């Protein structure tokens, strides 16, 4: 996936209703981390970013946490 999603601007509805809900299962935490670091989140609402940060902190996804804070 390296960099393939960076150019895409996914609609917020897709991120909220599909990505977050599907990958919120703790057994898929590492997959969500890979998606987070490859998404273009520049125009993403702060609520979604905060939800990603909360999930990453709960599951100790340090790469995702660093990506989201920078």
C-alpha positions in Angstrom: 0.0 0.0 0.0 3.0 2.2 0.4 1.9 5.6 -0.8 -0.9 4.4 -3.1 -3.6 6.1 -1.0 -1.7 9.4 -0.4 -3.0 11.0 -3.6 -6.6 10.0 -3.0 -8.9 12.3 -1.1 -11.5 9.9 0.3 -14.8 11.4 1.2 -15.3 11.7 5.0 -18.4 9.5 4.8 -16.2 6.6 3.5 -13.6 7.1 6.2 -16.2 7.3 9.0 -18.7 4.7 7.8 -16.4 2.1 6.2 -12.8 2.4 7.2 -13.2 3.2 10.9 -16.2 0.9 11.6 -14.7 -2.1 9.7 -11.2 -1.8 11.2 -12.2 -0.7 14.7 -12.1 -4.4 15.7 -9.0 -4.8 17.9 -7.9 -7.8 15.9 -7.5 -5.5 12.9 -5.6 -2.7 14.7 -2.4 -3.2 12.7 -4.3 -3.1 9.4 -5.9 0.2 10.5 -2.5 1.6 11.4 -1.2 0.8 7.8 -4.3 2.5 6.4 -3.9 5.6 8.6 -0.3 6.3 7.6 -1.2 5.9 3.9 -4.3 8.1 3.9 -4.4 11.8 2.8 -5.9 13.3 5.9 -5.3 17.0 5.2 -9.0 17.8 4.7 -10.3 15.3 7.2 -12.4 16.8 10.1 -10.8 17.0 13.5 -13.3 14.6 14.9 -12.1 11.8 12.7 -8.5 12.6 13.5 -9.3 12.5 17.2 -11.1 9.2 16.8 -8.0 7.7 15.0 -5.7 9.1 17.7 -7.9 7.6 20.5 -8.0 4.2 18.7 -4.2 4.3 18.1 -3.5 5.1 21.7 -5.7 2.3 23.0 -3.9 -0.2 20.9 -0.4 1.2 21.2 -0.1 2.0 17.5 3.0 4.2 17.8 3.5 4.8 14.1 -0.1 5.9 13.6 0.1 8.2 16.7 3.3 9.9 15.4 1.7 10.3 11.9 -1.5 11.7 13.3 0.2 14.2 15.6 2.5 15.5 12.9 
